[in-house]
């Protein structure tokens, strides 16, 4: 199984860190699209400690999730992490 890492800014150094930035969200979704085209039957997760709560980045996230992105995972959410681990274990 392949894993990809999308780099974002440190949440302590920016008012719009990580996936709250539209350019970072676009890059993440673009990588998901590439992965989905090569491995159409494998789920692609985007894991972050900061997910957008409004704006264009949130809109892009909502459109991609359940389509080319299986799930955006918030590592600060126990339920998101539990679901992520269950899905990964089911693929092994």
C-alpha positions in Angstrom: 0.0 0.0 0.0 1.3 3.4 -0.9 1.1 6.4 1.4 1.5 10.1 0.3 2.2 13.0 2.5 0.9 16.5 1.7 2.9 19.2 3.4 1.2 22.2 4.9 2.1 25.0 7.2 2.5 24.8 11.0 -0.8 25.7 12.7 1.1 27.8 15.1 2.8 29.9 12.4 -0.1 30.9 10.3 -3.6 32.2 10.5 -4.6 29.7 7.8 -2.5 26.6 8.3 -2.5 23.4 6.4 -5.7 22.4 4.5 -7.4 25.7 5.4 -5.3 27.2 2.6 -6.9 26.6 -0.8 -3.6 26.0 -2.5 -2.8 23.2 -0.1 -6.3 21.7 -0.4 -6.0 21.8 -4.2 -2.6 20.0 -4.0 -4.0 17.4 -1.7 -7.1 16.8 -3.9 -4.8 16.7 -7.0 -2.7 14.0 -5.4 -5.8 12.1 -4.5 -7.0 12.2 -8.1 -3.6 10.8 -9.3 -3.7 8.0 -6.8 -7.4 7.2 -7.6 -6.5 6.9 -11.3 -3.7 4.5 -10.7 -5.3 2.6 -7.8 -9.1 3.0 -8.4 -10.1 0.3 -5.8 -8.0 1.6 -2.9 -9.3 4.3 -0.6 -7.3 7.6 -0.3 -7.3 9.3 3.0 -6.1 12.8 3.6 -4.9 13.2 7.2 -4.4 16.5 8.9 -4.4 18.2 12.2 -6.3 21.2 10.8 -9.4 20.9 8.6 -11.2 23.9 7.1 -14.5 25.0 8.8 -15.6 27.4 6.2 -14.8 29.0 2.8 -13.6 27.7 -0.5 -11.3 25.1 1.0 -14.2 23.6 3.0 -16.3 23.5 -0.2 -13.5 21.7 -2.1 -13.2 19.2 0.8 -16.9 18.5 0.9 -17.0 17.9 -2.9 -14.0 15.6 -2.9 -14.9 13.5 0.2 -16.7 10.3 -0.7 -15.6 10.7 -4.3 -11.8 10.7 -5.0 -11.0 11.2 -1.3 -12.4 8.4 0.8 -12.2 10.5 4.0 -10.5 13.6 5.4 -9.2 12.5 8.8 -8.8 15.0 11.6 -6.1 13.5 13.9 -7.4 15.6 16.7 -10.7 13.6 16.6 -10.7 10.2 18.3 -13.7 9.0 16.2 -12.0 10.0 13.0 -8.8 8.1 14.1 -10.8 5.1 15.1 -12.6 4.9 11.7 -9.3 5.4 9.9 -7.6 2.6 11.8 -10.6 0.2 11.2 -10.5 0.9 7.5 -6.7 0.5 7.2 -6.9 -2.8 9.1 -9.7 -4.1 6.8 -7.4 -3.5 3.8 -4.6 -5.7 5.1 
